[in-house]
């Protein structure tokens, strides 16, 4: 794309370049939707959210503006048609990715518009859909990544690692591998709060599921306090139809109510519950390793004694999950190892 005529915005130039194709795509999309997209609302979105991105790309690589605008136009139609964008959408972070993040990643966005834009928008939607995740923190951290990443792959790998960092605990195994492969300056910047001096030191610190504890009395008391409270009744937006039964399957904490089975994931960055399928037929659940059971009862005597309101519990060597007879919540306790 050549520089737009004086007074014409980068967005206007791109829309003029692809006018027939864009109009045809809009008409086709609105015809197949039960609730057509409002043309005025879509135009406002283009001006307010796509326009600044086009200007940012024009400043670093004018030749790529058309391809970026075309991609964002098509993605915007898909997202608005699917309820992920627009005034009636319950999602707010896809729109914020447009005007907060895309201009910051203009150079990498121009290199591969569909991969970068699609991946970042999908990540925002996934984070917003997880009640305990922190999409705002993710967007802010991604701005840091954008200043250091040299390729689209590095940026998207950083996004995956930061999704874990911002609450998606079930991403932990893959994220640890991604962090190993990131350039050292990028990896250290993403996890600056770890105060690591090298990537190997960072890897050692991230390998700890929970932070180390001190040897003082206050630190010892913290072991008996929950680090997270997850779950809840389906009637209030939670995953459980009834108080959950907890058990360990192949080293992973699982929960089961009357209708479904879930996996429970927790570490220093967050805690999530993921549905994995319908509840199996009632029968004996997998037993807990005797050594793990011994450790749990020693570390958490107040909640593993079997009395009071405890319904069930499971321990994986780092995290104790406890369910109650009168609650749809799951209480999580961390076994913090002594420092040193």
Buried (B, 14 or more C-beta within 10 A) or exposed (E): BEEBEEEEBBBBBBBEBBEEEBEEBBEEBBEEEEEEBBEEBBEEBBEEBBBBBBBBBBEEBBEBBBBBBBBBBBBBBBBBBBEBBBEEBEBEBBBBBBBBBBBBBBBBBBBBBBBBBBBBBBBBBBBBEBEBBBBBBBBBBBEBBBEBBEEBBBBBBBBBBBBBBBBBBBBBEEBBEBBEEBBEEBBBBBBEEBEBEEBEEBBEBBEEBBEEBEEEEEBEEBBEEBBBEBBBBBEEEBBBBEBBBBBBBEEEBBBBBEEBBBBBBBBBBBBBBEEBEEBEEEEEBEEBBEEBBEBBBEBBEEBBEEEEEBBBBBBBBBBBBBBBEEBBBBBBBBBBEEEE
